[in-house]
Amino acid sequence: MAQALTDSNFAEIVEQGELPVLVDFWATWCGPCRMISPIVDKMAEKYAGQVNVVKCNVDESTDIPMKFGIRNIPTLLFFKGGELVDRVVGAVSQAELEKHIEKLI
């Protein structure tokens, strides 16, 4: 299962982390977010040790979404070496998400 990303642990996980990072921006009231959530959790298990998969609740942590201009959710951001390298907006299939992760690793 993906771990929670917050304003307070962003630097440690994304900017200073050794692994590439997939961040899922979501909210409890978002239908498409609930649809993609099980897929994101599967990716956390499948790519454990290769990619750090985290979720950021936009209602609880507002600094990170503002920093990256998150206007629609779900939005998935992909980081490598602390730098943003890819972005997906909207719910996508597991196969599509895997394509983006494979480019990351």
Z-matrix of the N, CA and C atoms (Angstrom, degrees):
N
C 1 1.456
C 2 1.530 1 109.48
N 3 1.303 2 115.84 1 141.86
C 4 1.458 3 121.50 2 -179.62
C 5 1.521 4 110.58 3 -68.42
N 6 1.326 5 116.03 4 142.65
C 7 1.458 6 119.77 5 178.14
C 8 1.528 7 110.47 6 -87.73
N 9 1.325 8 115.65 7 163.28
C 10 1.469 9 121.04 8 -178.48
C 11 1.524 10 110.31 9 -80.49
N 12 1.325 11 114.96 10 136.57
C 13 1.461 12 122.16 11 173.57
C 14 1.524 13 107.22 12 -109.00
N 15 1.323 14 115.95 13 130.72
C 16 1.457 15 120.69 14 -179.19
C 17 1.519 16 109.60 15 -127.69
N 18 1.331 17 115.37 16 170.57
C 19 1.465 18 119.65 17 176.50
C 20 1.526 19 110.68 18 -56.70
N 21 1.337 20 116.97 19 -34.38
C 22 1.464 21 120.40 20 -175.00
C 23 1.535 22 113.88 21 -79.65
N 24 1.336 23 119.37 22 -25.66
C 25 1.469 24 119.03 23 -179.33
C 26 1.534 25 113.55 24 -109.07
N 27 1.319 26 117.43 25 7.59
C 28 1.466 27 121.38 26 -178.59
C 29 1.534 28 111.86 27 -58.25
N 30 1.326 29 117.31 28 -50.68
C 31 1.469 30 120.62 29 -177.04
C 32 1.525 31 111.14 30 -59.69
N 33 1.317 32 116.58 31 -44.03
C 34 1.461 33 121.16 32 -178.47
C 35 1.526 34 111.56 33 -63.70
N 36 1.316 35 117.54 34 -44.06
C 37 1.466 36 121.35 35 -175.14
C 38 1.526 37 112.41 36 -80.93
N 39 1.322 38 116.99 37 -46.86
C 40 1.468 39 120.38 38 -172.18
C 41 1.526 40 112.40 39 -92.04
N 42 1.304 41 117.25 40 -53.23
C 43 1.473 42 120.35 41 -173.65
C 44 1.521 43 113.27 42 -76.90
N 45 1.328 44 117.66 43 -33.76
C 46 1.459 45 120.70 44 -176.29
C 47 1.524 46 113.29 45 -108.70
N 48 1.314 47 117.28 46 -4.90
C 49 1.461 48 120.61 47 -178.40
C 50 1.516 49 112.37 48 -68.86
N 51 1.320 50 115.74 49 150.91
C 52 1.466 51 121.03 50 -179.01
C 53 1.526 52 112.69 51 -81.09
N 54 1.334 53 116.51 52 -26.85
C 55 1.465 54 120.73 53 -176.96
C 56 1.522 55 111.25 54 -95.11
N 57 1.342 56 116.84 55 155.07
C 58 1.470 57 119.33 56 168.25
C 59 1.528 58 108.50 57 -59.98
N 60 1.333 59 117.01 58 156.15
C 61 1.461 60 121.08 59 -175.11
C 62 1.524 61 110.69 60 -129.86
N 63 1.325 62 114.94 61 135.61
C 64 1.460 63 122.70 62 170.35
C 65 1.520 64 106.48 63 -109.02
N 66 1.336 65 116.69 64 121.82
C 67 1.464 66 121.50 65 178.29
C 68 1.521 67 109.06 66 -110.74
N 69 1.325 68 115.96 67 123.90
C 70 1.460 69 122.98 68 176.06
C 71 1.523 70 107.83 69 -100.78
N 72 1.333 71 117.51 70 112.78
C 73 1.465 72 121.82 71 175.71
C 74 1.522 73 107.51 72 -89.71
N 75 1.343 74 116.66 73 125.81
C 76 1.456 75 121.81 74 -171.86
C 77 1.523 76 110.90 75 -149.13
N 78 1.343 77 115.57 76 174.84
C 79 1.469 78 123.05 77 172.74
C 80 1.525 79 107.84 78 -150.36
N 81 1.313 80 116.61 79 153.31
C 82 1.463 81 121.17 80 -177.39
C 83 1.524 82 112.61 81 -63.63
N 84 1.329 83 117.82 82 -29.77
C 85 1.460 84 122.50 83 -176.59
C 86 1.528 85 113.19 84 -85.58
N 87 1.315 86 117.88 85 -1.53
C 88 1.470 87 123.40 86 -174.04
C 89 1.529 88 110.53 87 -92.50
N 90 1.343 89 116.83 88 112.22
C 91 1.462 90 121.92 89 179.52
C 92 1.522 91 113.72 90 -59.22
N 93 1.345 92 118.92 91 -52.11
C 94 1.461 93 119.54 92 178.62
C 95 1.536 94 112.85 93 -60.72
N 96 1.327 95 116.91 94 -30.02
C 97 1.468 96 120.50 95 177.31
C 98 1.529 97 109.92 96 -64.92
N 99 1.327 98 116.33 97 -41.06
C 100 1.463 99 120.44 98 178.92
C 101 1.527 100 110.56 99 -67.78
N 102 1.333 101 116.83 100 -31.55
C 103 1.466 102 120.33 101 178.62
C 104 1.530 103 111.37 102 -67.48
N 105 1.320 104 116.84 103 -41.44
C 106 1.465 105 120.62 104 -175.22
C 107 1.534 106 112.70 105 -85.89
N 108 1.303 107 117.32 106 -16.89
C 109 1.469 108 120.95 107 -176.35
C 110 1.533 109 113.88 108 -54.23
N 111 1.339 110 120.07 109 -46.72
C 112 1.466 111 119.23 110 178.73
C 113 1.534 112 112.84 111 -62.85
N 114 1.326 113 116.53 112 -32.81
C 115 1.467 114 120.61 113 178.09
C 116 1.525 115 109.92 114 -67.44
N 117 1.326 116 116.72 115 -43.74
C 118 1.468 117 121.02 116 178.51
C 119 1.527 118 109.72 117 -61.85
N 120 1.329 119 116.87 118 -41.98
C 121 1.466 120 119.93 119 178.40
C 122 1.532 121 111.69 120 -63.64
N 123 1.349 122 117.17 121 -37.56
C 124 1.469 123 120.95 122 175.88
C 125 1.524 124 110.66 123 -62.24
N 126 1.334 125 116.25 124 -40.04
C 127 1.459 126 120.25 125 -179.85
C 128 1.532 127 110.74 126 -66.12
N 129 1.340 128 116.29 127 -34.56
C 130 1.469 129 120.12 128 177.72
C 131 1.525 130 109.97 129 -61.86
N 132 1.330 131 116.71 130 -39.62
C 133 1.463 132 121.15 131 178.94
C 134 1.529 133 111.19 132 -73.78
N 135 1.321 134 116.29 133 -46.84
C 136 1.466 135 121.08 134 -175.68
C 137 1.526 136 112.19 135 -63.44
N 138 1.339 137 116.82 136 -38.91
C 139 1.458 138 120.61 137 -175.06
C 140 1.531 139 112.73 138 -106.30
N 141 1.335 140 116.52 139 20.87
C 142 1.466 141 120.64 140 177.92
C 143 1.530 142 109.56 141 -56.59
N 144 1.326 143 115.21 142 132.63
C 145 1.461 144 120.36 143 -178.42
C 146 1.516 145 113.65 144 87.98
N 147 1.349 146 116.91 145 -13.20
C 148 1.465 147 121.52 146 178.68
C 149 1.527 148 111.82 147 -111.89
N 150 1.333 149 115.27 148 -38.15
C 151 1.469 150 122.02 149 -178.56
C 152 1.524 151 107.68 150 -138.49
N 153 1.317 152 116.17 151 135.87
C 154 1.455 153 121.47 152 175.55
C 155 1.530 154 107.23 153 -89.85
N 156 1.334 155 117.59 154 113.21
C 157 1.462 156 122.67 155 -178.28
C 158 1.524 157 108.25 156 -101.57
N 159 1.332 158 115.87 157 121.89
C 160 1.462 159 121.35 158 -176.65
C 161 1.521 160 110.16 159 -132.46
N 162 1.353 161 115.54 160 159.77
C 163 1.462 162 121.32 161 179.20
C 164 1.522 163 109.00 162 -124.25
N 165 1.332 164 115.13 163 136.66
C 166 1.453 165 121.31 164 178.93
C 167 1.524 166 109.47 165 -118.76
N 168 1.333 167 116.31 166 113.09
C 169 1.458 168 121.91 167 177.17
C 170 1.525 169 108.09 168 -76.40
N 171 1.332 170 117.08 169 114.31
C 172 1.466 171 121.38 170 -174.22
C 173 1.524 172 113.01 171 -68.54
N 174 1.323 173 117.55 172 -17.57
C 175 1.463 174 120.53 173 177.66
C 176 1.524 175 111.57 174 -82.93
N 177 1.323 176 117.26 175 -23.60
C 178 1.456 177 121.64 176 -178.15
C 179 1.523 178 112.60 177 -98.84
N 180 1.306 179 117.62 178 -32.91
C 181 1.469 180 122.69 179 178.99
C 182 1.517 181 107.78 180 -122.68
N 183 1.319 182 116.36 181 109.37
C 184 1.463 183 119.89 182 -174.18
C 185 1.527 184 114.01 183 -101.75
N 186 1.318 185 118.26 184 -21.14
C 187 1.470 186 120.52 185 -177.03
C 188 1.523 187 112.32 186 -67.05
N 189 1.324 188 116.83 187 -44.44
C 190 1.472 189 120.56 188 -177.32
C 191 1.533 190 111.10 189 -64.51
N 192 1.338 191 119.09 190 -50.45
C 193 1.471 192 118.17 191 178.40
C 194 1.527 193 112.54 192 -58.62
N 195 1.319 194 117.14 193 -36.88
C 196 1.462 195 119.99 194 179.04
C 197 1.531 196 110.53 195 -67.23
N 198 1.324 197 116.63 196 -41.59
C 199 1.467 198 121.71 197 -179.65
C 200 1.529 199 111.79 198 -58.98
N 201 1.341 200 116.39 199 -36.63
C 202 1.464 201 120.43 200 -176.34
C 203 1.528 202 113.53 201 -104.09
N 204 1.322 203 117.22 202 11.93
C 205 1.461 204 121.41 203 174.54
C 206 1.512 205 113.94 204 64.30
N 207 1.322 206 117.37 205 38.01
C 208 1.463 207 121.03 206 179.84
C 209 1.528 208 108.24 207 -74.01
N 210 1.329 209 116.19 208 114.20
C 211 1.452 210 121.47 209 -179.28
C 212 1.529 211 112.20 210 -113.25
N 213 1.313 212 115.72 211 -23.89
C 214 1.466 213 121.76 212 179.65
C 215 1.520 214 108.59 213 -127.67
N 216 1.321 215 115.18 214 145.98
C 217 1.458 216 119.26 215 175.24
C 218 1.521 217 108.85 216 -129.14
N 219 1.308 218 118.60 217 149.29
C 220 1.454 219 125.13 218 1.07
C 221 1.529 220 111.82 219 -73.92
N 222 1.313 221 114.66 220 144.22
C 223 1.458 222 122.33 221 170.14
C 224 1.518 223 106.67 222 -126.49
N 225 1.315 224 115.70 223 133.62
C 226 1.460 225 122.19 224 179.05
C 227 1.519 226 108.59 225 -112.69
N 228 1.332 227 116.49 226 123.16
C 229 1.452 228 121.49 227 177.06
C 230 1.520 229 109.10 228 -110.91
N 231 1.322 230 115.85 229 141.86
C 232 1.459 231 122.42 230 -178.55
C 233 1.524 232 108.32 231 -117.81
N 234 1.331 233 116.19 232 125.63
C 235 1.457 234 122.34 233 -178.12
C 236 1.519 235 109.80 234 -118.58
N 237 1.324 236 115.23 235 142.26
C 238 1.461 237 121.28 236 174.05
C 239 1.519 238 106.76 237 -138.11
N 240 1.311 239 116.65 238 127.21
C 241 1.456 240 120.64 239 -177.56
C 242 1.520 241 112.07 240 61.86
N 243 1.314 242 116.45 241 29.40
C 244 1.457 243 121.29 242 179.49
C 245 1.519 244 114.65 243 80.80
N 246 1.330 245 117.11 244 -1.28
C 247 1.465 246 122.05 245 -177.44
C 248 1.525 247 110.98 246 -107.98
N 249 1.318 248 117.17 247 140.29
C 250 1.457 249 122.71 248 175.96
C 251 1.527 250 109.14 249 -68.81
N 252 1.351 251 116.52 250 124.24
C 253 1.459 252 120.21 251 -177.64
C 254 1.529 253 114.13 252 -121.34
N 255 1.346 254 117.39 253 -14.84
C 256 1.463 255 119.87 254 -177.87
C 257 1.524 256 108.79 255 -159.73
N 258 1.337 257 115.53 256 158.06
C 259 1.469 258 121.50 257 -178.64
C 260 1.519 259 108.74 258 -149.69
N 261 1.348 260 115.90 259 138.92
C 262 1.460 261 122.42 260 174.22
C 263 1.519 262 106.78 261 -130.83
N 264 1.337 263 116.42 262 129.58
C 265 1.463 264 120.89 263 178.75
C 266 1.524 265 108.30 264 -112.40
N 267 1.327 266 115.86 265 129.00
C 268 1.456 267 121.57 266 179.27
C 269 1.514 268 111.90 267 99.88
N 270 1.330 269 114.49 268 166.20
C 271 1.461 270 120.39 269 179.24
C 272 1.529 271 108.91 270 -73.17
N 273 1.330 272 115.48 271 132.34
C 274 1.464 273 121.39 272 179.52
C 275 1.524 274 108.86 273 -126.30
N 276 1.313 275 114.98 274 163.78
C 277 1.464 276 120.35 275 179.34
C 278 1.527 277 110.37 276 -73.45
N 279 1.324 278 114.75 277 165.27
C 280 1.461 279 119.64 278 177.07
C 281 1.524 280 110.42 279 -61.63
N 282 1.319 281 117.32 280 -41.25
C 283 1.469 282 121.19 281 -179.74
C 284 1.523 283 111.01 282 -61.72
N 285 1.336 284 117.28 283 -42.14
C 286 1.465 285 121.02 284 179.34
C 287 1.522 286 110.56 285 -65.50
N 288 1.314 287 117.02 286 -42.49
C 289 1.455 288 120.84 287 179.56
C 290 1.528 289 110.66 288 -64.56
N 291 1.314 290 116.94 289 -39.68
C 292 1.462 291 120.67 290 178.33
C 293 1.529 292 111.87 291 -62.82
N 294 1.333 293 117.79 292 -35.80
C 295 1.468 294 121.17 293 177.13
C 296 1.528 295 110.43 294 -59.85
N 297 1.340 296 116.16 295 -44.37
C 298 1.451 297 120.25 296 -179.32
C 299 1.536 298 111.41 297 -68.07
N 300 1.327 299 116.64 298 -37.89
C 301 1.458 300 120.32 299 178.85
C 302 1.522 301 110.47 300 -67.38
N 303 1.323 302 116.99 301 -42.01
C 304 1.481 303 120.78 302 -179.70
C 305 1.529 304 110.69 303 -60.85
N 306 1.338 305 117.73 304 -35.87
C 307 1.468 306 120.45 305 176.80
C 308 1.529 307 110.76 306 -66.92
N 309 1.323 308 115.94 307 -26.99
C 310 1.459 309 122.18 308 -176.02
C 311 1.531 310 111.99 309 -76.94
N 312 1.337 311 116.59 310 -32.49
C 313 1.472 312 119.30 311 -174.29
C 314 1.510 313 114.21 312 -102.18
